[in-house]
Amino acid sequence: MNLTHLKVLDAVARHGSVTEAAKELNYSQPSVSHHLGRLESATGAKLVQRVGRGIRLTPEGELLAGRATEILGRVDAASVELAARVGLSAGRVRLAGFQTVLSTLVPKAAAELSRSHPGIELNLVDAHPDEGLKMLRSGHVDIALIFRDTDTRLEEEGVRLTHLLDDPLYLVSDRPRQRLEDHRDSAWVGGCDRCRAATVNACERAGFSPRIAYACDDTVVTQSLVSAGMGVAIINGLALHAHRAPGVHATQLTGSARQIYAATYGDPPDPPATTALIEILASLASAS
């Protein structure tokens, strides 16, 4: 078993096709099949089976493919860390972030990183916090920007959090000077699991359970629904800073804010490029 075999299995697992895996890896289809056969011989397990004109992984194949993804991610992370140890004149840092930080804080940080360390390559991935944390644990990113509130479950052992800022929450409606209590019977627009939890918790503290009539992760669409009079929502300050729809009125909720963190994984210290980007993010967040 070697890394080439694992790369082939990982590509086949993601694409569900030898043909597509071969295209990604720039291999011939017979070469991909050969590597799969060698991997099956090395493990003594049947990893793939034909289904019609395609293939699918056996349970053993799915198990090994999951481990292959983790192994390849950690190897990639190790190469990035090693390159970063040479200094900040070269290297790469990979960041996963959710929509509102990618449209507000991150572009400024990217520009500052480019100015201060022009040799560092920055890769960005749009990912919700839970997905970003999975990518972080598997070694596919170096930093995951996440948000959480007091009711969010703790991250697993090994995840280290650097607090960047508190992001206030707002009740948005099509009328000014509204309170949560004014919308006991209103339709509500709910977002992702973490966003929806914040909405439910805020409303329950106000003495009622919201009726979630619409599910939408896109804050631009959410504001459009609100401005059209289709419901109300709770939206964070970064989202309103990134985009404010005409006809939407926002009232800050006292004592309600979500915390924005930069998450890293593993024992400290972080690679220099990772540390440099986190320091830039923290500096920009404190100045905003």
URURQUI-V786500 format. One record per helix or strand of 2 or more residues. SS is the DSSP state (~ for helix, > for strand). FROM is the first residue (numbers start at 1). LEN is the number of residues. If there is no record, write none. Layout:
# URURQUI-V786500
<<SS;FROM;LEN> <SS;FROM;LEN>>
This chain:
# URURQUI-V786500
<<~;3;13> <~;18;8> <~;29;15> <>;48;4> <>;54;4> <~;59;27> <>;91;7> <~;99;4> <~;105;12> <>;120;7> <~;129;9> <>;143;6> <>;159;15> <~;180;4> <>;187;4> <~;193;13> <>;211;5> <~;219;9> <>;232;5> <~;237;6> <>;249;17> <~;272;16>>
